[in-house]
Amino acid sequence: MTISMSLEVEEGSSFDKVSLALSKMGAKYSVDEKNLTGNFKCSNCYFVFRYIVPHDAVAVEGMELSWKVGVRGAFHSPINALSESWKDIKSFLTEFSMGTNLRFLLSFQYESIYAVRDEHGLRFLKNMVDDA
């Protein structure tokens, strides 16, 4: 069983930007035309990213934002490694935000927002687990 977190990235992103952040973390991944998939080394959290064509509105409930989503990602965290997965996800988002000025949201089931990247920078609003 896993817990899934959803990432929505502003249009203009690319798998190159995502893979650069993943490479800096030592994550294993593969890329094709439509998807980037892989696992984080420490937690074995599985991730998948896909291009959104045409660009779509942000799916997080209650969010009326002016920007469109160009890449969506999902992180599938094993229940027995939630703490490690959260550390990996936070590290990825930190690396990714250093390589781009694009906005993004990390949410649980498109309902609860856990991280935001906007004009004020990257902010973590919630933790997946209490000990992270």
N, C-alpha and C positions, 0 to 999 in steps of 0.2 A: 504494500500500500504506500501511496505517496501523497504529499501535499503539493499542490501546484500554485505557482505565483505567475502572474502575467505582466509582461513588460510591453508598453506601447511607446514607440520612438517616433519623433517628428519626421515628416518627409524630408528627404535629403540625406538620410543615413544610408549606409551600404554595409554589405557583409565584410568589406575590407576594414572598416572601422571597428566592427564587432570582433572580427578575428584578431585584429591587432591587440585589443584588450585581453582576449582569451589567451593569446600567445604569451603575453607578459606574465600571465598567471600560471602558465604551464599546463593549460587545459588541453584535452584531446578533442579534436573536432574534424569534421569533413564538410566540404562545401560543394553544392551543385547549383544549377541555375535558379532553383526555387527555394532551397532550404540550406540552412547551416545547422548541423546537429553535432552533439558530442556530450562529454561528461567532464565535470570538474574532477581534478586529480584527488583532492583530499576527501571530499564527501561522496563522490560518485553520483552527485546530482546530475540528472540528465537534462539537457536543454535543447530547444529547437527554436530557430528564428526563421521567419519567412517574410518575403516582400509582400506588401499590400498594394495591389494594382487593380483598379484605381485606388488612390489614397482614400482613406476612410476617416470618419469622425472618431474621436476618442470614445472608447466603449465603456469606460468607468462610469458607473451610475452617478448621476447628479453633477457631472462635470460638463460645463458648457465652455469649451475652449476654442480659441480662434484657429489653432493649428490642426493639421491633418496628420494622421498616422501613416508612415511609410514602411515601417518594419514592426512586426509583432513578434514577441518572444515568449516562451514559457519555460519555467524551471520546475522540474518534477523532482521533489526532494524526498528521499526515502525517510519513512517515519523514524527509523532507528538512527538517523543521522541528521536530524533537523538543525541542531546547533552548528554542525560542520557545514551543512548546506547554506545556512543563513550567512555564515562567515564568508563562504565562497561567493554568494550572490552579492553581498556588500562589497567585497573586494573587486568583483567584476564591474559593478556599477561605478565604483570610485575610479577604476582604471578607464572605463569607457567615458566617463564625464570629463576626464583630463584630456581626452583625444577629440572631443567635439563640443560645440556650443549648442547642439540641438537639445530640445526639451524632451523629457520622457517621464512616464509614470510607472511605478511598480505597484501592483495591487493583488489582492487575494480575491479570486472569483469576480473580478471587475466591480467589487463593492467597497472594500476597505483599502485605502491607499497606505502603502508602507514606505515609499520613497518618491521624491519629486526632484526633478532637475528642471529648473526654470531660470529666469533672469537673475534670481538670487543665489544660484548655485545648486549644489546637491544637498538635499536634506533627507535624513531618515526619520520618519514620523512614528513608526512602530517597529517592534521586533517580532520575528516569527516565534522566538522562544525567549523565555525570561532570562536565561543565562548567557545570551549572546552579547 
